Amino acid sequence: MVLIFGGVYQGKLAYAKEHYRDREIIDQIDNWILSLIESDEDVQKKVEELIANHSNAVVICNDISCGVVPTSVLHRKWRDETGKAMSLLAAHSEEVIRMFCGIPTKLK
C-alpha cells in the first residue's frame, strides 16, 4: 500500500497516476470517512477492511488536520477519525508521501 496525503489541490492524484499506473488508486478517503461517520459505521473497522482487501492500492487523503479546530461536533469527529485512519494506513504502507505545492516528500 502507498499513502499519499496533503492539502486540497496539491497534486496528489496527478502524482499517483504518473508514478503508480499499475495500481488501484483510491482517492479522497477523507470523504469516505465522513460518509462512514454520517452512517454511524465503525471507521476503524472499515479502514482495517480496506487495508486487508486493498493491500496493493494507492490511497489518497486530503490532510484535514491542519488549521482551525472545527466548531461542529461532526466535523471535529471527522478530523479526528481521519487522523486516526491516516496513522493506521501509514503504519501498513510501504511508502508514505506528503504532497505540498505539487512537490512530493517521501516520509516512509
C-alpha positions as CSV (number, residue, x, y, z in Angstrom):
1,M,0.0,0.0,0.0
2,V,1.0,3.6,-0.7
3,L,-0.4,6.5,1.2
4,I,-0.3,10.0,-0.4
5,F,-1.6,12.9,1.6
6,G,-1.6,16.7,1.5
7,G,-3.8,19.7,1.2
8,V,-6.6,20.1,-1.4
9,Y,-5.4,20.6,-5.0
10,Q,-1.7,19.9,-4.2
11,G,-1.2,17.4,-7.0
12,K,-1.8,14.1,-5.1
13,L,-3.9,12.4,-7.8
14,A,-1.7,13.5,-10.7
15,Y,1.3,12.2,-8.9
16,A,-0.4,8.9,-8.2
17,K,-1.5,8.5,-11.8
18,E,2.0,9.3,-13.1
19,H,4.0,7.1,-10.6
20,Y,1.6,4.2,-9.8
21,R,-0.1,3.5,-13.2
22,D,-0.3,-0.2,-12.5
23,R,-2.0,0.1,-9.1
24,E,-5.5,0.7,-7.9
25,I,-6.0,4.3,-6.8
26,I,-8.4,5.1,-4.0
27,D,-8.9,8.9,-3.9
28,Q,-10.5,11.2,-1.3
29,I,-10.6,8.7,1.5
30,D,-11.4,11.6,3.8
31,N,-14.8,12.0,2.2
32,W,-15.4,8.2,2.5
33,I,-14.6,8.5,6.2
34,L,-17.1,11.4,6.6
35,S,-19.8,9.2,4.9
36,L,-19.0,6.4,7.3
37,I,-19.4,8.7,10.3
38,E,-22.7,10.1,9.0
39,S,-23.9,6.4,8.6
40,D,-22.8,5.7,12.1
41,E,-20.4,3.0,10.9
42,D,-17.2,1.9,12.7
43,V,-14.5,3.8,10.9
44,Q,-11.6,1.9,12.4
45,K,-13.1,-1.5,11.3
46,K,-13.8,-0.2,7.8
47,V,-10.2,1.1,7.5
48,E,-8.8,-2.2,8.6
49,E,-11.0,-3.9,6.0
50,L,-9.7,-1.5,3.4
51,I,-6.1,-2.4,4.3
52,A,-6.9,-6.1,4.2
53,N,-8.7,-6.0,0.9
54,H,-6.7,-3.4,-1.0
55,S,-3.1,-4.0,0.2
56,N,-1.6,-3.0,-3.1
57,A,-3.6,0.2,-3.6
58,V,-2.5,3.8,-3.6
59,V,-4.7,5.6,-1.0
60,I,-5.0,9.4,-1.3
61,C,-6.2,11.5,1.5
62,N,-6.7,15.2,1.9
63,D,-5.0,16.4,5.1
64,I,-7.8,18.0,7.1
65,S,-5.8,18.0,10.4
66,C,-4.2,21.4,9.9
67,G,-5.9,24.7,10.6
68,V,-8.7,25.8,12.8
69,V,-10.5,23.3,15.0
70,P,-14.0,22.8,13.6
71,T,-16.8,24.1,15.7
72,S,-19.3,21.4,14.9
73,V,-19.1,18.0,16.7
74,L,-19.5,16.2,13.4
75,H,-16.5,17.9,11.7
76,R,-14.3,17.5,14.8
77,K,-15.1,13.8,14.8
78,W,-14.3,13.7,11.1
79,R,-11.0,15.4,11.6
80,D,-10.1,13.1,14.5
81,E,-11.2,9.9,12.7
82,T,-9.4,10.9,9.5
83,G,-6.2,11.5,11.5
84,K,-6.5,8.0,13.2
85,A,-7.2,6.4,9.8
86,M,-4.1,8.1,8.2
87,S,-2.0,6.9,11.0
88,L,-3.2,3.3,10.6
89,L,-2.8,3.5,6.8
90,A,0.7,4.8,7.2
91,A,1.7,2.0,9.5
92,H,0.6,-0.5,6.9
93,S,2.1,1.3,3.9
94,E,5.4,0.6,2.3
95,E,5.5,4.2,1.2
96,V,4.0,7.4,2.6
97,I,4.3,10.6,0.5
98,R,3.3,14.1,1.5
99,M,2.4,16.5,-1.3
100,F,2.8,20.2,-0.9
101,C,2.7,22.7,-3.8
102,G,3.0,19.7,-6.2
103,I,6.2,18.6,-4.6
104,P,6.3,15.1,-3.2
105,T,8.2,14.4,0.0
106,K,8.7,10.7,0.9
107,L,8.3,10.2,4.6
108,K,8.5,6.4,4.6
